[in-house]
Amino acid sequence: MITVECEYFDGRSSRPHRVTLTAHERSGELTFRAVPDENGDSGPHAEPFSIASAGSSTGTDSPAIFWRISDVTYELAGDYLEIRNKRGSDEFLKVFDKQFRQYFISMLRHSGQLSVYQRLLNGGPGMLVFFTLLIIGLIVAGYFRGIPWVAEKAVDLLPAEYDRYIGDTFADTYLINAKIDSARSEQLNRFAALFRWENTTQLDLLVVESNQVNAYALPNGRIVIYSGLLDKMENYEELAGLIGHEVAHINHRHSMKMLTRNLAGALFISVILSDVNGIMTLISENIHSLQTLTYSRRFEYEADRTGTLLLIRNQVDPEGMLQLFSRLSDEDASLTVPEFLSTHPYNEERMASIRVLIQEQQVKAVKNPEAEKLAHHLINNLKN
């Protein structure tokens, strides 16, 4: 138990009353009485003492008020402690005694009334700095780790119609002016139809006349291959490897996952800034980015692995995947390299991973004359 003098504000007058405040840790109560002035009156200027609180009682000296510790809130303001009753009254106590403050905090702690925030405040500057840095660290981790992870998982909840809509929107906007090689596109689709790609989305392969050495897959099942890339191939195993890699991106919905990852962080910032126009711009920019989408390292490894396994299950020599990677990596530096290679400098690591995978599998490659003939026409741009 501890008793001190402090100021009591009754909620009706701006002038304080002097009171003696007693804290009872065992009973969990605060009791205070008016301190009479020299003339025997209570409070400054002989103002009558207010007994506005429920729980008032009459003592032998002067009326007393008691508050239960579970009914109060407090705030440390400068060099004093302010205690209020949570029961809706405007009354409050202002205590300047440091020893009382420590005793009061101890009462709250023992009664389980001390909140986490209050514990931090009472922990001193060092504790506040530590937890501030911790919270900042959690926010940063959530932004760079949590938001992308949640965005990827959200794709699993999206129906396949979203993939078709996004892919069709891109094609209608950005492929409309592309010069499509209809003959080679027809041959390419016939070539792809010779194999089982384990796809759930219907594939549609296009050959675009361009010197660019590139290929990409859209979420609606469309695979775009530039003629500049076809011209650099030598056999059907390489072509099958390329298609297998791109089909793997479609099967795993990698482009949708990367779009949501990219949007998640940017949209988070736009929402914080209440930038509605910025959100719409971001959506448009991300649809456009399907053409040059940079997949994460994990997605590329997954596409390499899945594509290689597709070749093995179709009895196509998986060395074709390695030959494609090696040939394009060894090209003269002045030549354009495909996005799925140029944006990932860890090419040798990927090839090493494919070699390990091939060694682990039972590979039974069988030559496919029809596929070889179609690939020969495609690669050399010959008519049927």
C-alpha positions as CSV (number, residue, x, y, z in Angstrom):
1,M,0.0,0.0,0.0
2,I,1.2,3.5,-0.8
3,T,-0.4,6.9,0.0
4,V,0.4,10.2,-1.7
5,E,-1.1,13.6,-2.2
6,C,-2.3,14.5,-5.7
7,E,-4.8,16.5,-7.7
8,Y,-8.3,15.4,-8.4
9,F,-10.5,17.0,-11.2
10,D,-14.2,16.3,-10.7
11,G,-15.2,16.9,-14.3
12,R,-17.3,20.0,-13.6
13,S,-14.7,22.5,-12.6
14,S,-11.3,23.3,-14.2
15,R,-9.7,23.8,-10.7
16,P,-8.3,20.7,-9.0
17,H,-8.9,19.5,-5.5
18,R,-6.1,18.3,-3.3
19,V,-6.6,14.7,-2.3
20,T,-4.7,11.9,-0.5
21,L,-4.6,8.9,-2.8
22,T,-4.0,5.4,-1.5
23,A,-3.3,2.4,-3.7
24,H,-4.1,-1.1,-2.3
25,E,-2.4,-3.8,-4.3
26,R,-4.0,-6.6,-2.4
27,S,-7.6,-5.4,-2.9
28,G,-6.8,-3.8,-6.3
29,E,-8.4,-0.5,-5.4
30,L,-7.6,3.2,-5.4
31,T,-9.0,5.3,-2.6
32,F,-8.8,9.0,-2.3
33,R,-10.1,11.6,0.2
34,A,-10.1,15.4,0.2
35,V,-7.3,17.2,2.0
36,P,-9.0,20.0,4.1
37,D,-7.4,23.4,3.9
38,E,-6.3,25.4,6.9
39,N,-9.9,26.5,7.6
40,G,-11.1,22.9,7.7
41,D,-12.7,23.1,4.2
42,S,-11.9,20.5,1.5
43,G,-10.2,21.6,-1.7
44,P,-8.6,24.9,-2.8
45,H,-10.6,28.1,-2.3
46,A,-13.0,26.1,0.1
47,E,-14.8,24.5,-2.9
48,P,-17.0,21.6,-1.8
49,F,-15.5,18.2,-2.6
50,S,-17.4,16.3,-5.4
51,I,-18.5,12.7,-4.7
52,A,-19.6,12.0,-8.2
53,S,-18.3,8.4,-8.5
54,A,-20.1,5.3,-7.8
55,G,-18.4,3.5,-4.9
56,S,-18.3,6.5,-2.6
57,S,-18.3,5.9,1.1
58,T,-18.3,8.0,4.2
59,G,-15.2,7.9,6.5
60,T,-14.7,9.5,9.8
61,D,-12.8,12.5,8.4
62,S,-14.1,13.2,5.0
63,P,-16.0,11.4,2.2
64,A,-13.9,8.9,0.2
65,I,-14.0,7.6,-3.3
66,F,-12.6,4.3,-4.4
67,W,-11.9,3.1,-8.0
68,R,-11.2,-0.5,-8.8
69,I,-8.0,-1.0,-10.7
70,S,-9.9,-2.9,-13.4
71,D,-12.0,0.2,-14.1
72,V,-9.2,2.7,-14.7
73,T,-7.0,3.8,-17.6
74,Y,-3.9,5.7,-17.4
75,E,-1.5,7.9,-19.4
76,L,2.0,9.1,-18.8
77,A,2.0,12.8,-19.8
78,G,5.4,14.5,-19.2
79,D,6.2,14.3,-15.5
80,Y,2.9,13.2,-14.2
81,L,0.5,10.2,-14.3
82,E,-3.1,10.7,-15.3
83,I,-5.6,8.2,-14.1
84,R,-9.2,8.1,-15.4
85,N,-12.3,6.0,-14.6
86,K,-13.5,3.9,-17.6
87,R,-17.1,4.1,-16.4
88,G,-17.7,7.2,-18.5
89,S,-17.0,9.9,-15.9
90,D,-14.9,13.0,-16.8
91,E,-13.1,12.7,-13.4
92,F,-9.4,12.1,-13.4
93,L,-6.4,12.1,-11.0
94,K,-3.1,13.8,-11.7
95,V,-0.2,12.2,-9.8
96,F,3.3,13.6,-9.8
97,D,4.9,11.2,-7.3
98,K,7.4,8.9,-9.2
99,Q,7.3,6.2,-6.5
100,F,3.5,6.0,-6.7
101,R,3.7,5.6,-10.5
102,Q,6.0,2.6,-10.1
103,Y,3.7,1.1,-7.5
104,F,0.7,1.7,-9.8
105,I,2.3,0.1,-12.8
106,S,3.2,-2.9,-10.6
107,M,-0.5,-3.2,-9.5
108,L,-1.6,-3.2,-13.2
109,R,1.0,-5.8,-14.1
110,H,0.0,-8.2,-11.2
111,S,-3.7,-7.8,-12.0
112,G,-3.1,-8.4,-15.7
113,Q,-4.4,-5.0,-16.7
114,L,-1.1,-3.8,-18.3
115,S,-1.3,-3.9,-22.1
116,V,1.5,-4.8,-24.4
117,Y,1.7,-1.2,-25.5
118,Q,1.9,0.0,-21.9
119,R,4.6,-2.6,-21.2
120,L,6.6,-1.2,-24.0
121,L,6.2,2.4,-22.8
122,N,7.4,1.4,-19.4
123,G,10.3,-0.5,-20.8
124,G,12.2,2.7,-21.5
125,P,13.7,4.2,-24.7
126,G,15.8,1.1,-25.5
127,M,12.8,-1.2,-25.6
128,L,10.8,1.3,-27.7
129,V,13.6,1.6,-30.2
130,F,14.0,-2.2,-30.4
131,F,10.3,-2.9,-31.0
132,T,10.1,0.0,-33.5
133,L,12.9,-1.5,-35.5
134,L,11.3,-4.9,-35.2
135,I,8.0,-3.6,-36.5
136,I,9.7,-1.9,-39.4
137,G,11.5,-5.1,-40.2
138,L,8.3,-7.1,-40.2
139,I,6.7,-4.6,-42.5
140,V,9.6,-4.8,-44.9
141,A,9.6,-8.6,-44.8
142,G,5.9,-8.6,-45.3
143,Y,6.2,-6.3,-48.4
144,F,9.0,-8.3,-50.1
145,R,8.1,-11.8,-48.9
146,G,4.6,-12.0,-47.5
147,I,2.7,-10.0,-50.2
148,P,4.3,-11.9,-53.1
149,W,3.7,-15.2,-51.5
150,V,0.0,-14.4,-50.8
151,A,-0.3,-13.1,-54.4
152,E,1.0,-16.4,-55.8
153,K,-1.4,-18.4,-53.6
154,A,-4.3,-16.2,-54.7
155,V,-3.8,-17.4,-58.3
156,D,-4.9,-20.9,-57.2
157,L,-8.2,-19.4,-56.3
158,L,-8.7,-17.8,-59.7
159,P,-10.6,-19.7,-62.4
160,A,-9.0,-20.5,-65.7
161,E,-11.2,-17.9,-67.4
162,Y,-9.0,-15.2,-65.9
163,D,-6.0,-16.7,-67.7
164,R,-7.8,-16.7,-71.0
165,Y,-9.1,-13.1,-70.5
166,I,-5.6,-11.7,-69.7
167,G,-4.0,-13.6,-72.6
168,D,-6.7,-12.6,-75.1
169,T,-6.5,-8.9,-73.9
170,F,-2.8,-8.9,-74.5
171,A,-3.1,-10.6,-77.9
172,D,-5.9,-8.3,-79.1
173,T,-3.8,-5.2,-78.1
174,Y,-0.2,-6.1,-78.8
175,L,-0.2,-8.9,-81.4
176,I,-2.7,-7.2,-83.7
177,N,0.0,-5.5,-85.7
178,A,2.5,-8.4,-85.5
179,K,3.4,-10.0,-88.8
180,I,2.3,-13.6,-88.4
181,D,3.8,-16.3,-90.6
182,S,0.7,-18.4,-91.2
183,A,2.4,-21.2,-93.0
184,R,5.1,-21.8,-90.3
185,S,2.5,-21.3,-87.5
186,E,0.4,-24.1,-89.1
187,Q,3.5,-26.3,-89.3
188,L,4.4,-25.5,-85.7
189,N,1.0,-26.4,-84.4
190,R,1.1,-29.7,-86.3
191,F,4.5,-30.4,-84.8
192,A,3.3,-29.7,-81.2
193,A,0.3,-31.9,-81.8
194,L,2.6,-34.9,-82.1
195,F,3.4,-34.8,-78.4
196,R,1.5,-35.0,-75.1
197,W,2.2,-31.8,-73.2
198,E,-0.1,-32.7,-70.3
199,N,-1.7,-29.3,-70.7
200,T,-5.2,-28.4,-69.5
201,T,-5.3,-25.2,-71.6
202,Q,-5.6,-25.6,-75.3
203,L,-2.3,-24.6,-77.0
204,D,-2.1,-22.2,-80.0
205,L,1.4,-21.6,-81.3
206,L,2.3,-18.6,-83.5
207,V,5.4,-17.8,-85.5
208,V,6.0,-14.0,-85.7
209,E,8.3,-12.8,-88.5
210,S,11.1,-11.0,-86.7
211,N,14.9,-11.0,-86.3
212,Q,14.4,-11.2,-82.5
213,V,15.7,-14.4,-80.9
214,N,12.9,-14.8,-78.5
215,A,9.8,-16.8,-77.4
216,Y,7.2,-16.3,-74.7
217,A,4.0,-18.0,-73.5
218,L,0.7,-16.2,-72.7
219,P,-1.6,-17.5,-69.9
220,N,-4.4,-18.4,-72.4
221,G,-2.2,-21.1,-74.0
222,R,-0.8,-19.1,-76.8
223,I,3.0,-19.5,-77.4
224,V,4.7,-16.9,-79.5
225,I,8.0,-17.9,-81.2
226,Y,9.9,-15.4,-83.3
227,S,11.3,-16.6,-86.6
228,G,14.8,-15.4,-85.5
229,L,14.8,-18.1,-82.8
230,L,13.5,-20.8,-85.2
231,D,16.3,-20.0,-87.6
232,K,19.0,-20.7,-85.0
233,M,17.8,-24.3,-84.2
234,E,19.2,-27.4,-85.8
235,N,16.9,-30.3,-84.8
236,Y,13.5,-31.2,-83.6
237,E,14.7,-32.1,-80.1
238,E,15.7,-28.4,-79.6
239,L,12.3,-27.3,-80.9
240,A,10.5,-29.7,-78.6
241,G,12.6,-28.5,-75.7
242,L,11.7,-24.9,-76.3
243,I,8.0,-25.8,-76.6
244,G,8.2,-28.0,-73.4
245,H,9.7,-25.1,-71.5
246,E,7.0,-22.6,-72.6
247,V,4.2,-25.1,-72.0
248,A,5.6,-25.7,-68.5
249,H,5.1,-21.9,-67.8
250,I,1.5,-22.2,-68.9
251,N,0.8,-25.4,-67.0
252,H,2.1,-23.9,-63.8
253,R,0.4,-20.5,-64.5
254,H,3.7,-18.8,-64.0
255,S,2.8,-15.6,-65.9
256,M,-0.4,-15.2,-63.8
257,K,1.7,-15.6,-60.7
258,M,4.3,-13.1,-61.8
259,L,1.6,-10.6,-62.8
260,T,0.0,-10.9,-59.3
261,R,3.4,-10.7,-57.6
262,N,4.2,-7.5,-59.6
263,L,0.8,-6.0,-59.0
264,A,0.7,-6.9,-55.3
265,G,3.6,-4.7,-54.2
266,A,2.8,-1.9,-56.6
267,L,-0.9,-1.9,-55.7
268,F,0.0,-1.9,-52.0
269,I,1.8,1.4,-52.5
270,S,-0.9,2.8,-54.7
271,V,-3.6,2.0,-52.2
272,I,-1.5,3.6,-49.4
273,L,-1.3,6.7,-51.5
274,S,-4.9,6.5,-52.6
275,D,-3.8,6.7,-56.2
276,V,-6.7,5.2,-58.1
277,N,-5.4,6.3,-61.5
278,G,-2.0,4.7,-60.6
279,I,-3.7,1.4,-60.0
280,M,-5.4,1.4,-63.4
281,T,-2.0,2.3,-65.0
282,L,-0.3,-0.5,-63.2
283,I,-2.8,-3.1,-64.5
284,S,-2.3,-1.9,-68.1
285,E,1.5,-1.9,-67.7
286,N,1.5,-5.4,-66.3
287,I,-0.6,-6.8,-69.1
288,H,1.9,-5.3,-71.6
289,S,4.8,-6.9,-69.6
290,L,3.6,-10.4,-70.6
291,Q,5.7,-10.1,-73.7
292,T,8.9,-9.5,-71.8
293,L,7.9,-11.1,-68.5
294,T,10.9,-11.9,-66.3
295,Y,10.2,-15.0,-64.4
296,S,11.7,-15.6,-61.0
297,R,14.6,-18.0,-60.6
298,R,12.3,-20.6,-59.0
299,F,9.8,-20.4,-61.9
300,E,12.6,-20.8,-64.5
301,Y,14.0,-23.9,-62.7
302,E,10.5,-25.3,-62.5
303,A,9.9,-24.7,-66.2
304,D,13.3,-26.3,-67.0
305,R,12.5,-29.4,-64.9
306,T,8.9,-29.8,-66.1
307,G,9.9,-29.2,-69.8
308,T,12.7,-31.8,-69.5
309,L,10.4,-34.4,-68.0
310,L,7.9,-33.7,-70.7
311,L,10.6,-34.5,-73.3
312,I,11.5,-37.8,-71.5
313,R,7.9,-38.9,-71.2
314,N,7.4,-38.2,-74.9
315,Q,10.6,-40.3,-75.7
316,V,12.4,-37.2,-77.0
317,D,16.1,-37.0,-76.3
318,P,16.3,-34.4,-73.4
319,E,19.7,-33.4,-74.6
320,G,17.8,-31.3,-77.0
321,M,17.0,-28.9,-74.1
322,L,20.7,-28.6,-73.3
323,Q,21.6,-28.2,-76.9
324,L,19.2,-25.3,-77.2
325,F,20.5,-23.6,-74.1
326,S,24.1,-24.1,-75.1
327,R,23.7,-22.9,-78.6
328,L,22.0,-19.7,-77.7
329,S,24.4,-19.0,-74.8
330,D,27.4,-19.4,-77.2
331,E,26.0,-17.0,-79.8
332,D,28.0,-13.9,-80.6
333,A,27.4,-11.2,-77.9
334,S,26.1,-8.8,-80.5
335,L,23.1,-11.1,-81.2
336,T,19.9,-10.9,-79.3
337,V,19.5,-13.7,-76.8
338,P,16.0,-15.0,-75.8
339,E,14.4,-13.4,-72.8
340,F,14.3,-16.7,-70.9
341,L,18.1,-16.8,-71.2
342,S,19.2,-13.2,-71.3
343,T,17.4,-12.2,-68.1
344,H,18.9,-15.0,-66.1
345,P,22.7,-15.0,-65.9
346,Y,22.7,-18.2,-64.0
347,N,22.4,-20.2,-67.3
348,E,25.2,-22.6,-66.4
349,E,23.5,-23.5,-63.1
350,R,20.3,-24.3,-65.0
351,M,22.0,-26.5,-67.5
352,A,23.8,-28.3,-64.6
353,S,20.5,-28.9,-63.0
354,I,19.0,-30.3,-66.2
355,R,22.0,-32.7,-66.5
356,V,21.5,-34.0,-63.0
357,L,17.8,-34.5,-63.7
358,I,18.5,-36.4,-66.9
359,Q,21.0,-38.7,-65.0
360,E,18.3,-39.4,-62.4
361,Q,15.7,-40.5,-65.0
362,Q,15.4,-43.6,-67.2
363,V,15.7,-42.0,-70.6
364,K,14.4,-44.0,-73.6
365,A,14.6,-41.7,-76.6
366,V,13.0,-42.9,-79.8
367,K,13.4,-41.0,-83.1
368,N,10.2,-39.5,-84.5
369,P,10.5,-39.2,-88.3
370,E,7.3,-37.1,-88.7
371,A,8.4,-34.7,-86.0
372,E,11.9,-34.6,-87.6
373,K,10.4,-33.8,-91.0
374,L,8.2,-31.0,-89.7
375,A,11.0,-29.5,-87.7
376,H,13.2,-29.6,-90.7
377,H,10.7,-27.5,-92.7
378,L,10.1,-25.2,-89.8
379,I,13.8,-24.5,-89.1
380,N,14.7,-24.1,-92.7
381,N,11.5,-22.2,-93.6
382,L,10.5,-24.7,-96.3
383,K,7.1,-25.4,-97.7
384,N,5.5,-28.8,-97.2
